[in-house]
Amino acid sequence: MALRSLPAKPSTDLRLLELATEHVRRHGAARLTITEIADAASMSHANVYRYFRSKAALLEAVTTAWLAPLEAGLRVIADAPDPVYDKLERLLFAIHRAYNDKLATDPKIFDLFYRATEMHSDIARRHQQRIAQALHRILEEGGASGAYVIEDQAAAIHFVLDAMYRFLSPVAVRRDVDISRSVLEKRASRLLRAIGRILASGGL
């Protein structure tokens, strides 16, 4: 009989990240301390600093852990063989729905991203850059195929992000928390149709 292999233990940094994530979910970021995480991991606080240089770095890692799959999904959408119109809609709705879902189901983790955005932190800037990169690929493809008429790629990216701000900003998502998802998505769909017409006409 073959022996069943035991599941691999998570690496120390992943274990610390899991502990920090659970602590934030239970108590919020303000109450997290390196000492508490060290105690939960049965190690010294000095050892925790070997993996995360500060509380801020640990909280940034918690935020990154949930943003990373979203960002990977955006790259998949941008590189898919679908028509650019469909990809643009899928990309923007993926962001909007991810933010709304996180706010609804994991509000204290969403709070970390909300504060990072308000403070224009590195993690928020990197996230916006990755969104812009995925959007760039779609608009570039649309320009090459003739679906869009784009003379200034950077201006087109800024146009789309500015026009969709209400649906792509964590600040706006929190403000609209009492508006039903169906109503918001109808508004977003109408706006996306208008954005598509402007991109197709070269009206920027």
Buried (B, 14 or more C-beta within 10 A) or exposed (E): EEEEEEEEEEEBBEBBBBBBBEBBEEEEBEEBEBEBBBBBBEBEBEEBBEBBEEBEEBBBBBBBBBBEEBBEBBBEBBEEEEEBBEBBBBBBBBBBBBBBEBBEEBBBBBBBBBBBBEEEBEBBEBBBEBBBBBBBBBBBBBBEEEBBBBEEEEEBBBBBBEBBEBBBBBEBBBEBEEEEEEEBBEBBEEBBEEBBEBBBEEEB
